[in-house]
């Protein structure tokens, strides 16, 4: 049993202090949190039916509602879609003016209505049933729509967090939390993975982190500052400067990696004095540089560069140098 909390009340304007404001915010948050906790303790068995239907659905999931319930429907449709459950939100008025044609047999229709009432749903439910579309009703109390839907899920809410017990607050919070829980349960049971999530979010940071490969952003071909081991010091300087990559890549005649020449290598070469002009690439190169394969994730390249405190990685495939990736390339890509 949940402890009975005193109902939150509005504070007189003259009594506004940081403490009273904090207490007011906390009381309303507690009211909504208590509504969710109550749902956990009184989860309706029909909730399991919804999960089972969604696990086996071959069509789309359509969420529908009016007012605040309509906004919750939009959010739940977006959440389900992002977790691999094809869904969309449909306003009941639009449904009655042609958009109901988007529904077909095999779909699931979920109506959201706190009071389990609504003239639009009264008209929609029989039409959907005649088309073989399963209908669910998500509500907070008994109403006329309970006799129209195939499955009714009643999420009991004692009262709204609103001091007037009017504005949809606890009820909409409970509906959204319940819908999120359903989506997460179904996606988890389906084995929905991080890579699956990334495929639905290719433009987001997470999507790029899980999908963007080194090959897609590396420099290659004529952009590479390639040097032979015998390249004279003067030509090493010219090649590194002209390619503007901050280093030179030493390769043999078969394009196998033999080393890299960084700014640090050049500074150390200067310690040789005039003799540095007699040196060649292999004399001043770092001979065991870090490298990465083109199929690796760009995010992996970033981690390697951060771990070893370096700014570039040579890209090697089949023992041949095929590219170069710089930390700036990774950052520009949104990682």
C-alpha atoms as a printed R data frame, in Angstrom:
    type eleno elety resid chain resno       x       y       z
1   ATOM     1    CA   UNK     A     1   0.000   0.000   0.000
2   ATOM     2    CA   UNK     A     2   1.181   3.470  -0.860
3   ATOM     3    CA   UNK     A     3   1.389   5.997   1.914
4   ATOM     4    CA   UNK     A     4  -1.359   8.600   1.697
5   ATOM     5    CA   UNK     A     5   0.111  11.962   0.777
6   ATOM     6    CA   UNK     A     6  -1.451  15.306   1.453
7   ATOM     7    CA   UNK     A     7  -2.922  16.706  -1.734
8   ATOM     8    CA   UNK     A     8  -0.761  19.486  -3.224
9   ATOM     9    CA   UNK     A     9  -2.235  22.949  -2.958
10  ATOM    10    CA   UNK     A    10  -1.431  26.267  -4.557
11  ATOM    11    CA   UNK     A    11   0.762  28.721  -2.628
12  ATOM    12    CA   UNK     A    12  -0.413  32.320  -2.046
13  ATOM    13    CA   UNK     A    13   1.662  34.783  -4.042
14  ATOM    14    CA   UNK     A    14   2.912  36.528  -0.896
15  ATOM    15    CA   UNK     A    15   4.255  33.212   0.442
16  ATOM    16    CA   UNK     A    16   6.532  32.466  -2.498
17  ATOM    17    CA   UNK     A    17  10.019  31.549  -1.348
18  ATOM    18    CA   UNK     A    18  12.559  29.078  -2.736
19  ATOM    19    CA   UNK     A    19  11.481  26.564  -0.115
20  ATOM    20    CA   UNK     A    20   7.768  26.885  -0.840
21  ATOM    21    CA   UNK     A    21   8.373  26.674  -4.586
22  ATOM    22    CA   UNK     A    22  10.530  23.596  -4.124
23  ATOM    23    CA   UNK     A    23   7.891  22.031  -1.880
24  ATOM    24    CA   UNK     A    24   5.155  22.760  -4.412
25  ATOM    25    CA   UNK     A    25   7.111  21.253  -7.313
26  ATOM    26    CA   UNK     A    26   8.000  18.203  -5.224
27  ATOM    27    CA   UNK     A    27   4.406  17.628  -4.156
28  ATOM    28    CA   UNK     A    28   3.128  17.615  -7.734
29  ATOM    29    CA   UNK     A    29   5.940  15.318  -8.845
30  ATOM    30    CA   UNK     A    30   5.161  12.979  -5.959
31  ATOM    31    CA   UNK     A    31   1.510  12.967  -7.000
32  ATOM    32    CA   UNK     A    32   2.371  11.830 -10.524
33  ATOM    33    CA   UNK     A    33   5.000   9.368  -9.289
34  ATOM    34    CA   UNK     A    34   2.460   7.854  -6.891
35  ATOM    35    CA   UNK     A    35   0.066   7.370  -9.799
36  ATOM    36    CA   UNK     A    36   2.694   5.329 -11.649
37  ATOM    37    CA   UNK     A    37   3.548   3.320  -8.532
38  ATOM    38    CA   UNK     A    38  -0.126   2.583  -8.053
39  ATOM    39    CA   UNK     A    39  -0.306   1.269 -11.619
40  ATOM    40    CA   UNK     A    40   2.614  -1.063 -10.896
41  ATOM    41    CA   UNK     A    41   0.691  -2.520  -7.967
42  ATOM    42    CA   UNK     A    42  -2.562  -2.791  -9.940
43  ATOM    43    CA   UNK     A    43  -1.424  -3.685 -13.454
44  ATOM    44    CA   UNK     A    44  -4.499  -4.922 -15.346
45  ATOM    45    CA   UNK     A    45  -4.240  -8.423 -16.870
46  ATOM    46    CA   UNK     A    46  -5.328  -7.016 -20.239
47  ATOM    47    CA   UNK     A    47  -1.913  -5.315 -20.387
48  ATOM    48    CA   UNK     A    48  -0.395  -8.745 -20.989
49  ATOM    49    CA   UNK     A    49  -2.846  -9.288 -23.831
50  ATOM    50    CA   UNK     A    50  -1.628  -6.113 -25.521
51  ATOM    51    CA   UNK     A    51   1.992  -7.236 -25.252
52  ATOM    52    CA   UNK     A    52   1.120 -10.621 -26.745
53  ATOM    53    CA   UNK     A    53  -0.718  -8.968 -29.652
54  ATOM    54    CA   UNK     A    54   2.176  -6.631 -30.371
55  ATOM    55    CA   UNK     A    55   4.657  -9.498 -30.296
56  ATOM    56    CA   UNK     A    56   2.715 -11.219 -33.056
57  ATOM    57    CA   UNK     A    57   1.372  -8.293 -35.076
58  ATOM    58    CA   UNK     A    58   2.189  -8.399 -38.793
59  ATOM    59    CA   UNK     A    59   0.737  -5.014 -39.599
60  ATOM    60    CA   UNK     A    60   0.976  -1.538 -38.119
61  ATOM    61    CA   UNK     A    61   0.026  -0.182 -34.710
62  ATOM    62    CA   UNK     A    62  -2.190   2.892 -34.804
63  ATOM    63    CA   UNK     A    63  -2.518   5.134 -31.751
64  ATOM    64    CA   UNK     A    64  -5.401   7.589 -31.604
65  ATOM    65    CA   UNK     A    65  -6.714  10.157 -29.159
66  ATOM    66    CA   UNK     A    66  -8.190  13.627 -28.743
67  ATOM    67    CA   UNK     A    67  -6.674  16.513 -26.776
68  ATOM    68    CA   UNK     A    68  -3.974  15.496 -24.295
69  ATOM    69    CA   UNK     A    69  -4.653  11.846 -25.127
70  ATOM    70    CA   UNK     A    70  -3.916  12.689 -28.750
71  ATOM    71    CA   UNK     A    71  -0.535  14.126 -27.780
72  ATOM    72    CA   UNK     A    72   0.238  10.983 -25.786
73  ATOM    73    CA   UNK     A    73  -0.801   8.920 -28.821
74  ATOM    74    CA   UNK     A    74   1.702  10.809 -30.981
75  ATOM    75    CA   UNK     A    75   4.491  10.224 -28.488
76  ATOM    76    CA   UNK     A    76   3.729   6.512 -28.108
77  ATOM    77    CA   UNK     A    77   3.581   6.023 -31.880
78  ATOM    78    CA   UNK     A    78   7.000   7.651 -32.185
79  ATOM    79    CA   UNK     A    79   8.442   5.533 -29.375
80  ATOM    80    CA   UNK     A    80   7.113   2.261 -30.780
81  ATOM    81    CA   UNK     A    81   8.367   3.077 -34.283
82  ATOM    82    CA   UNK     A    82  11.855   3.939 -33.033
83  ATOM    83    CA   UNK     A    83  11.971   0.589 -31.222
84  ATOM    84    CA   UNK     A    84  11.137  -1.404 -34.332
85  ATOM    85    CA   UNK     A    85   7.333  -1.587 -33.991
86  ATOM    86    CA   UNK     A    86   5.868   0.174 -37.070
87  ATOM    87    CA   UNK     A    87   3.353   2.677 -35.717
88  ATOM    88    CA   UNK     A    88   1.702   5.981 -36.454
89  ATOM    89    CA   UNK     A    89  -0.701   8.375 -34.750
90  ATOM    90    CA   UNK     A    90  -4.102   9.071 -36.279
91  ATOM    91    CA   UNK     A    91  -6.496  11.750 -35.085
92  ATOM    92    CA   UNK     A    92 -10.026  10.273 -34.890
93  ATOM    93    CA   UNK     A    93 -11.517  13.239 -36.789
94  ATOM    94    CA   UNK     A    94  -9.073  12.700 -39.643
95  ATOM    95    CA   UNK     A    95  -9.906   9.004 -39.572
96  ATOM    96    CA   UNK     A    96 -13.580   9.798 -40.173
97  ATOM    97    CA   UNK     A    97 -12.685  12.013 -43.126
98  ATOM    98    CA   UNK     A    98 -10.747   9.512 -45.205
99  ATOM    99    CA   UNK     A    99  -7.614   8.622 -43.246
100 ATOM   100    CA   UNK     A   100  -9.183   5.454 -41.896
101 ATOM   101    CA   UNK     A   101  -8.250   4.074 -45.303
102 ATOM   102    CA   UNK     A   102  -4.657   3.803 -44.040
103 ATOM   103    CA   UNK     A   103  -5.702   0.915 -41.795
104 ATOM   104    CA   UNK     A   104  -5.900  -2.621 -43.098
105 ATOM   105    CA   UNK     A   105  -6.458  -6.117 -41.813
106 ATOM   106    CA   UNK     A   106  -3.614  -7.213 -39.539
107 ATOM   107    CA   UNK     A   107  -3.234  -3.770 -37.978
108 ATOM   108    CA   UNK     A   108  -3.941  -2.962 -34.327
109 ATOM   109    CA   UNK     A   109  -5.867   0.162 -33.328
110 ATOM   110    CA   UNK     A   110  -5.278   1.592 -29.839
111 ATOM   111    CA   UNK     A   111  -7.673   4.329 -28.738
112 ATOM   112    CA   UNK     A   112  -6.626   6.523 -25.816
113 ATOM   113    CA   UNK     A   113  -9.409   8.131 -23.806
114 ATOM   114    CA   UNK     A   114  -9.257   8.967 -20.113
115 ATOM   115    CA   UNK     A   115 -13.032   8.829 -19.731
116 ATOM   116    CA   UNK     A   116 -13.635   6.035 -22.270
117 ATOM   117    CA   UNK     A   117 -15.946   8.329 -24.222
118 ATOM   118    CA   UNK     A   118 -15.852  10.087 -27.577
119 ATOM   119    CA   UNK     A   119 -18.283  10.369 -30.483
120 ATOM   120    CA   UNK     A   120 -15.533   9.797 -33.063
121 ATOM   121    CA   UNK     A   121 -14.468   6.506 -31.505
122 ATOM   122    CA   UNK     A   122 -18.122   5.464 -31.290
123 ATOM   123    CA   UNK     A   123 -18.208   5.620 -35.066
124 ATOM   124    CA   UNK     A   124 -14.709   4.298 -35.722
125 ATOM   125    CA   UNK     A   125 -14.734   1.132 -33.603
126 ATOM   126    CA   UNK     A   126 -17.569  -0.683 -35.477
127 ATOM   127    CA   UNK     A   127 -15.985   0.169 -38.837
128 ATOM   128    CA   UNK     A   128 -12.633  -1.262 -37.751
129 ATOM   129    CA   UNK     A   129 -14.237  -4.415 -36.369
130 ATOM   130    CA   UNK     A   130 -15.990  -4.992 -39.681
131 ATOM   131    CA   UNK     A   131 -12.588  -4.857 -41.375
132 ATOM   132    CA   UNK     A   132 -11.041  -7.423 -39.040
133 ATOM   133    CA   UNK     A   133  -8.868  -4.896 -37.227
134 ATOM   134    CA   UNK     A   134  -8.352  -5.574 -33.516
135 ATOM   135    CA   UNK     A   135  -9.191  -2.584 -31.323
136 ATOM   136    CA   UNK     A   136  -7.823  -1.747 -27.884
137 ATOM   137    CA   UNK     A   137  -9.044   0.956 -25.523
138 ATOM   138    CA   UNK     A   138  -6.639   2.548 -23.071
139 ATOM   139    CA   UNK     A   139  -8.651   4.460 -20.442
140 ATOM   140    CA   UNK     A   140  -8.757   5.463 -16.788
141 ATOM   141    CA   UNK     A   141 -12.408   4.794 -15.990
142 ATOM   142    CA   UNK     A   142 -15.424   2.920 -17.333
143 ATOM   143    CA   UNK     A   143 -17.303   4.544 -20.208
144 ATOM   144    CA   UNK     A   144 -19.437   3.784 -23.248
145 ATOM   145    CA   UNK     A   145 -16.392   2.900 -25.363
146 ATOM   146    CA   UNK     A   146 -15.646  -0.071 -23.106
147 ATOM   147    CA   UNK     A   147 -18.411  -1.950 -24.916
148 ATOM   148    CA   UNK     A   148 -17.039  -1.015 -28.334
149 ATOM   149    CA   UNK     A   149 -13.401  -2.169 -28.109
150 ATOM   150    CA   UNK     A   150 -12.160  -5.736 -28.377
151 ATOM   151    CA   UNK     A   151  -9.843  -5.330 -25.400
152 ATOM   152    CA   UNK     A   152 -10.144  -2.690 -22.665
153 ATOM   153    CA   UNK     A   153  -7.137  -1.749 -20.525
154 ATOM   154    CA   UNK     A   154  -8.206   0.367 -17.561
155 ATOM   155    CA   UNK     A   155  -5.368   2.207 -15.858
156 ATOM   156    CA   UNK     A   156  -6.972   3.290 -12.627
157 ATOM   157    CA   UNK     A   157  -5.975   6.787 -11.511
158 ATOM   158    CA   UNK     A   158  -7.325   7.924  -8.138
159 ATOM   159    CA   UNK     A   159  -7.143  11.621  -9.011
160 ATOM   160    CA   UNK     A   160  -5.171  14.059 -11.113
161 ATOM   161    CA   UNK     A   161  -2.125  15.862  -9.768
162 ATOM   162    CA   UNK     A   162  -3.986  19.032 -10.701
163 ATOM   163    CA   UNK     A   163  -5.300  20.622  -7.455
164 ATOM   164    CA   UNK     A   164  -8.679  21.051  -9.169
165 ATOM   165    CA   UNK     A   165  -8.627  17.396 -10.240
166 ATOM   166    CA   UNK     A   166  -9.430  18.584 -13.772
167 ATOM   167    CA   UNK     A   167  -6.356  19.009 -15.984
168 ATOM   168    CA   UNK     A   168  -5.083  15.684 -17.387
169 ATOM   169    CA   UNK     A   169  -1.824  15.268 -15.487
170 ATOM   170    CA   UNK     A   170  -1.501  12.005 -13.578
171 ATOM   171    CA   UNK     A   171  -3.748  10.273 -16.117
172 ATOM   172    CA   UNK     A   172  -1.703  11.327 -19.147
173 ATOM   173    CA   UNK     A   173   1.534  10.532 -17.290
174 ATOM   174    CA   UNK     A   174   0.293   7.037 -16.464
175 ATOM   175    CA   UNK     A   175  -0.836   6.428 -20.057
176 ATOM   176    CA   UNK     A   176   2.525   7.526 -21.417
177 ATOM   177    CA   UNK     A   177   4.528   5.533 -18.886
178 ATOM   178    CA   UNK     A   178   2.422   2.451 -19.539
179 ATOM   179    CA   UNK     A   179   2.795   2.822 -23.306
180 ATOM   180    CA   UNK     A   180   6.551   3.217 -22.970
181 ATOM   181    CA   UNK     A   181   6.722   0.095 -20.798
182 ATOM   182    CA   UNK     A   182   4.778  -1.878 -23.420
183 ATOM   183    CA   UNK     A   183   7.072  -0.706 -26.224
184 ATOM   184    CA   UNK     A   184  10.211  -1.535 -24.250
185 ATOM   185    CA   UNK     A   185   8.881  -4.951 -23.246
186 ATOM   186    CA   UNK     A   186   8.000  -5.885 -26.821
187 ATOM   187    CA   UNK     A   187  11.278  -4.630 -28.300
188 ATOM   188    CA   UNK     A   188  13.291  -6.433 -25.611
189 ATOM   189    CA   UNK     A   189  11.466  -9.720 -26.197
190 ATOM   190    CA   UNK     A   190  12.056  -9.335 -29.935
191 ATOM   191    CA   UNK     A   191  15.783  -8.939 -29.317
192 ATOM   192    CA   UNK     A   192  15.885  -5.353 -30.573
193 ATOM   193    CA   UNK     A   193  19.562  -4.317 -30.423
194 ATOM   194    CA   UNK     A   194  21.622  -1.128 -30.382
195 ATOM   195    CA   UNK     A   195  22.327  -1.557 -34.081
196 ATOM   196    CA   UNK     A   196  18.611  -1.937 -34.791
197 ATOM   197    CA   UNK     A   197  17.992   1.269 -32.847
198 ATOM   198    CA   UNK     A   198  20.751   3.052 -34.781
199 ATOM   199    CA   UNK     A   199  19.200   2.068 -38.114
200 ATOM   200    CA   UNK     A   200  16.085   3.981 -37.090
201 ATOM   201    CA   UNK     A   201  18.174   6.975 -35.940
202 ATOM   202    CA   UNK     A   202  20.847   7.357 -38.654
203 ATOM   203    CA   UNK     A   203  21.121  11.139 -38.224
204 ATOM   204    CA   UNK     A   204  21.517  11.058 -34.450
205 ATOM   205    CA   UNK     A   205  24.778  10.855 -32.538
206 ATOM   206    CA   UNK     A   206  24.013   7.303 -31.398
207 ATOM   207    CA   UNK     A   207  23.171   6.203 -34.933
208 ATOM   208    CA   UNK     A   208  26.433   7.588 -36.258
209 ATOM   209    CA   UNK     A   209  28.354   6.014 -33.414
210 ATOM   210    CA   UNK     A   210  26.958   2.574 -34.258
211 ATOM   211    CA   UNK     A   211  26.828   2.805 -38.062
212 ATOM   212    CA   UNK     A   212  29.439   5.250 -39.386
213 ATOM   213    CA   UNK     A   213  32.546   3.397 -40.579
214 ATOM   214    CA   UNK     A   214  36.108   4.573 -41.050
215 ATOM   215    CA   UNK     A   215  35.808   3.972 -44.806
216 ATOM   216    CA   UNK     A   216  32.973   6.493 -45.100
217 ATOM   217    CA   UNK     A   217  34.989   9.458 -43.824
218 ATOM   218    CA   UNK     A   218  38.664   8.577 -44.426
219 ATOM   219    CA   UNK     A   219  40.963  10.397 -46.848
220 ATOM   220    CA   UNK     A   220  42.169   8.243 -49.721
221 ATOM   221    CA   UNK     A   221  43.913   8.097 -53.113
222 ATOM   222    CA   UNK     A   222  45.504  11.431 -54.085
223 ATOM   223    CA   UNK     A   223  44.668  12.930 -50.691
224 ATOM   224    CA   UNK     A   224  47.203  10.676 -48.982
225 ATOM   225    CA   UNK     A   225  50.732  11.997 -48.206
226 ATOM   226    CA   UNK     A   226  52.495   8.807 -49.321
227 ATOM   227    CA   UNK     A   227  56.275   8.534 -49.102
228 ATOM   228    CA   UNK     A   228  58.733   5.833 -50.098
229 ATOM   229    CA   UNK     A   229  61.345   4.807 -47.521
230 ATOM   230    CA   UNK     A   230  64.030   6.389 -49.743
231 ATOM   231    CA   UNK     A   231  62.265   9.734 -50.175
232 ATOM   232    CA   UNK     A   232  64.819  12.514 -49.348
233 ATOM   233    CA   UNK     A   233  64.188  14.760 -46.341
234 ATOM   234    CA   UNK     A   234  63.491  17.786 -48.544
235 ATOM   235    CA   UNK     A   235  60.810  15.936 -50.489
236 ATOM   236    CA   UNK     A   236  59.343  14.627 -47.231
237 ATOM   237    CA   UNK     A   237  58.769  18.221 -46.133
238 ATOM   238    CA   UNK     A   238  57.220  19.138 -49.483
239 ATOM   239    CA   UNK     A   239  54.853  16.128 -49.461
240 ATOM   240    CA   UNK     A   240  53.658  16.671 -45.885
241 ATOM   241    CA   UNK     A   241  53.136  20.379 -46.472
242 ATOM   242    CA   UNK     A   242  51.313  20.005 -49.804
243 ATOM   243    CA   UNK     A   243  48.887  17.296 -48.615
244 ATOM   244    CA   UNK     A   244  48.028  19.212 -45.420
245 ATOM   245    CA   UNK     A   245  47.331  16.088 -43.372
246 ATOM   246    CA   UNK     A   246  49.826  16.812 -40.597
247 ATOM   247    CA   UNK     A   247  51.938  13.743 -41.309
248 ATOM   248    CA   UNK     A   248  53.471  11.564 -44.004
249 ATOM   249    CA   UNK     A   249  52.796   7.854 -44.550
250 ATOM   250    CA   UNK     A   250  55.808   5.727 -45.439
251 ATOM   251    CA   UNK     A   251  54.962   2.755 -47.689
252 ATOM   252    CA   UNK     A   252  56.940   0.302 -49.768
253 ATOM   253    CA   UNK     A   253  56.407  -0.415 -53.450
254 ATOM   254    CA   UNK     A   254  53.491  -2.694 -52.566
255 ATOM   255    CA   UNK     A   255  51.795   0.024 -50.472
256 ATOM   256    CA   UNK     A   256  52.503  -1.853 -47.242
257 ATOM   257    CA   UNK     A   257  52.801   0.404 -44.198
258 ATOM   258    CA   UNK     A   258  56.390   1.027 -43.114
259 ATOM   259    CA   UNK     A   259  55.885   3.978 -40.808
260 ATOM   260    CA   UNK     A   260  54.633   7.528 -40.405
261 ATOM   261    CA   UNK     A   261  56.384  10.880 -40.076
262 ATOM   262    CA   UNK     A   262  54.720  13.369 -37.734
263 ATOM   263    CA   UNK     A   263  55.608  16.908 -36.732
264 ATOM   264    CA   UNK     A   264  57.350  15.419 -33.714
265 ATOM   265    CA   UNK     A   265  59.508  13.234 -35.943
266 ATOM   266    CA   UNK     A   266  60.486  16.280 -37.988
267 ATOM   267    CA   UNK     A   267  61.438  18.240 -34.867
268 ATOM   268    CA   UNK     A   268  63.568  15.366 -33.631
269 ATOM   269    CA   UNK     A   269  65.250  15.192 -37.039
270 ATOM   270    CA   UNK     A   270  66.246  18.820 -36.686
271 ATOM   271    CA   UNK     A   271  68.438  17.777 -33.763
272 ATOM   272    CA   UNK     A   272  70.739  16.215 -36.362
273 ATOM   273    CA   UNK     A   273  71.639  19.670 -37.568
274 ATOM   274    CA   UNK     A   274  72.717  19.982 -41.227
275 ATOM   275    CA   UNK     A   275  72.922  16.180 -41.471
276 ATOM   276    CA   UNK     A   276  69.121  15.990 -41.523
277 ATOM   277    CA   UNK     A   277  69.187  17.002 -45.202
278 ATOM   278    CA   UNK     A   278  71.064  13.779 -45.918
279 ATOM   279    CA   UNK     A   279  68.386  11.706 -44.208
280 ATOM   280    CA   UNK     A   280  65.509   9.944 -45.973
281 ATOM   281    CA   UNK     A   281  61.999   8.996 -44.882
282 ATOM   282    CA   UNK     A   282  62.910   5.657 -43.319
283 ATOM   283    CA   UNK     A   283  65.606   7.327 -41.164
284 ATOM   284    CA   UNK     A   284  63.169   9.591 -39.285
285 ATOM   285    CA   UNK     A   285  59.878   7.672 -39.407
286 ATOM   286    CA   UNK     A   286  58.039   6.106 -36.481
287 ATOM   287    CA   UNK     A   287  58.131   2.495 -37.642
288 ATOM   288    CA   UNK     A   288  55.247   0.928 -35.679
289 ATOM   289    CA   UNK     A   289  52.363   3.396 -35.926
290 ATOM   290    CA   UNK     A   290  48.781   2.710 -34.872
291 ATOM   291    CA   UNK     A   291  46.428   1.788 -37.692
292 ATOM   292    CA   UNK     A   292  42.846   0.672 -38.220
293 ATOM   293    CA   UNK     A   293  40.788  -1.244 -40.785
294 ATOM   294    CA   UNK     A   294  38.293   0.585 -43.037
295 ATOM   295    CA   UNK     A   295  35.338  -1.535 -41.886
296 ATOM   296    CA   UNK     A   296  35.832  -0.512 -38.255
297 ATOM   297    CA   UNK     A   297  33.483   2.060 -36.756
298 ATOM   298    CA   UNK     A   298  34.595   5.678 -36.850
299 ATOM   299    CA   UNK     A   299  33.760   5.824 -33.161
300 ATOM   300    CA   UNK     A   300  36.280   3.029 -32.551
301 ATOM   301    CA   UNK     A   301  38.895   5.103 -34.356
302 ATOM   302    CA   UNK     A   302  38.090   8.018 -32.065
303 ATOM   303    CA   UNK     A   303  38.538   5.836 -28.974
304 ATOM   304    CA   UNK     A   304  41.911   4.574 -30.229
305 ATOM   305    CA   UNK     A   305  43.129   8.107 -30.927
306 ATOM   306    CA   UNK     A   306  42.003   9.305 -27.502
307 ATOM   307    CA   UNK     A   307  43.564   6.318 -25.761
308 ATOM   308    CA   UNK     A   308  46.973   6.855 -27.378
309 ATOM   309    CA   UNK     A   309  46.782  10.661 -27.426
310 ATOM   310    CA   UNK     A   310  47.231  10.869 -31.203
311 ATOM   311    CA   UNK     A   311  45.302  12.786 -33.861
312 ATOM   312    CA   UNK     A   312  45.450  10.455 -36.883
313 ATOM   313    CA   UNK     A   313  45.237   6.791 -37.794
314 ATOM   314    CA   UNK     A   314  46.470   5.135 -40.981
315 ATOM   315    CA   UNK     A   315  43.824   2.891 -42.546
316 ATOM   316    CA   UNK     A   316  45.112  -0.508 -43.660
317 ATOM   317    CA   UNK     A   317  43.295  -3.245 -45.559
318 ATOM   318    CA   UNK     A   318  44.878  -6.508 -46.711
319 ATOM   319    CA   UNK     A   319  48.247  -5.176 -45.503
320 ATOM   320    CA   UNK     A   320  48.008  -2.164 -47.830
321 ATOM   321    CA   UNK     A   321  47.527   1.487 -46.917
322 ATOM   322    CA   UNK     A   322  44.124   2.610 -48.229
323 ATOM   323    CA   UNK     A   323  43.380   5.726 -46.215
324 ATOM   324    CA   UNK     A   324  43.951   8.114 -43.354
325 ATOM   325    CA   UNK     A   325  41.479   9.291 -40.716
326 ATOM   326    CA   UNK     A   326  42.017  12.406 -38.605
327 ATOM   327    CA   UNK     A   327  40.300  13.207 -35.325
328 ATOM   328    CA   UNK     A   328  38.872  16.349 -36.963
329 ATOM   329    CA   UNK     A   329  37.118  14.140 -39.538
330 ATOM   330    CA   UNK     A   330  35.416  12.219 -36.734
331 ATOM   331    CA   UNK     A   331  34.331  15.399 -34.973
332 ATOM   332    CA   UNK     A   332  32.968  16.918 -38.188
333 ATOM   333    CA   UNK     A   333  30.943  13.747 -38.724
334 ATOM   334    CA   UNK     A   334  29.088  14.447 -35.488
335 ATOM   335    CA   UNK     A   335  30.852  12.063 -33.123
